[in-house]
Amino acid sequence: MSDGPYVRMQVEYRGRLGVEVGIFVAVDHLRRAGRLSSAEETRYFDIDDWFNENLPNPDFYADGNSVGAVTWFKAPIRPVMQELTDELGAMLTAHGVAYHRVTSDEPGTVVYEDEFQVGVVPHVRGEPTPLSTGITLAPTTAGSKRAVAESSVRHVLLDADGVLQDLPGGWYAAMEPYLGDRAREFLHQTWSDELPMLAGRGDYLPVLAATLQNYGVVAPVAEVYAAVWKNIVIIEESIGIVRALKRNGYGVHLGTNQERYRGAHMRTALGYDDLFDVSCYSYDLGVAKPDPAFFARAARRIDADVETILFIDDNARNVDGARAAGMLAEQWDFTQGHDRLLELFSNHGVAATMTATKSAPVQAPASSTARSRTA
């Protein structure tokens, strides 16, 4: 490993990784919040594309950066890279976002290195900084974000069950070991009982326990809940599209009806809090789909105009509710195939594959010593 020091340009607020956000991500936060002018956004895409072409992509981004690494330039920074990052810094300054240059001999545990940069796992992390209106702590990923500028859609809101995840064999089959042919009757009863809890009112597990007792089920409620409500399989093709959307610069968010126990399982055990930019669980919002208020509150939480959000759900009533709130919406479930989902995205001008079209990268000054990834 080469000697330090290492250099990083960063803002003064901490992001979801618990460290100060780098200037690339900070400018993208402004873009996602709609604060960049058209000219600023185009220039940001030019600069970001140039770095995508001329700076190697650290391998820890392949799985969405599960290790929580951050990158530092090696000093001295190549002149062209310094000039372009200075332009990004000027954008931040123009919008009242302070940034500064920091150096370190040992910024963290090195997990990646190339000619121009190192990727490190920080020694110390803090809590994310509470932010003012207009900034969302959303991560960015490698890849051109230019495609997002070609569509009026800036954010995608996705349902969970039937879109991102499946229950193998279905709810009825999961409940049959406990109730046999009464499983359907029982589930419809408990789903009715659950409705207030979807909007965050009440505690579902005692209600479920009482219903199980009424039906003569002697198994503990925790066992039944784990076997049925947590019987979730993630649909990998859907998650791949989520990652492609994020790579292409869209805000990607979760919008789902859940009571708090299943929601907590999805957030942690399934890793959805790390996957999505913003999570909109009905129990947390205090209102459930298909009520248009769910979508209005989701848009406020995302901090975006409702008409810039495209919603995908397997339930027609939920789609109608989203449209009533002014949101773009389409009905889809995984049984229709992911080619159909990609077609729906394409109809809205949304690039949902890893091959988003890019324009030619910005011309670097003749003094550039940066090398292409293909060199």
Buried (B, 14 or more C-beta within 10 A) or exposed (E): EEEBBBBBBBBEBBBBBBBBBBBBBBBBBBBBBEBBEEEBBBBBBBBBBBBBBBBBBBEBBEEBBEBBBBBBBBEEBBBBBBBBBEBBBEBBEEBEBEBEBBEEEEBBEBBBBBEBBBBBBBEEEEEBBEBEEEBBBBBBBBBBBBBBBEBEBBBBBBBBBBBBBBBEEEBBEBBBEBBEEBBEEBBEBBEEBBEBBBBBEBEBBEBBBEBBEEBEBEEEBEEBBEBBBBBBEBBEEBBBBBBBBBBBBBBBBBBBBBBBBBBBBBBEEBBBBBBBBBBBBBBBBEBBBBBBBBBBBBBEBBBBBBBBBBBBBBBEEBBBBBBBBBBBBBBBBBEEEBEBBBBBBEEBEBBBBEEBEBEEBBEBEEEBEBBEEEE
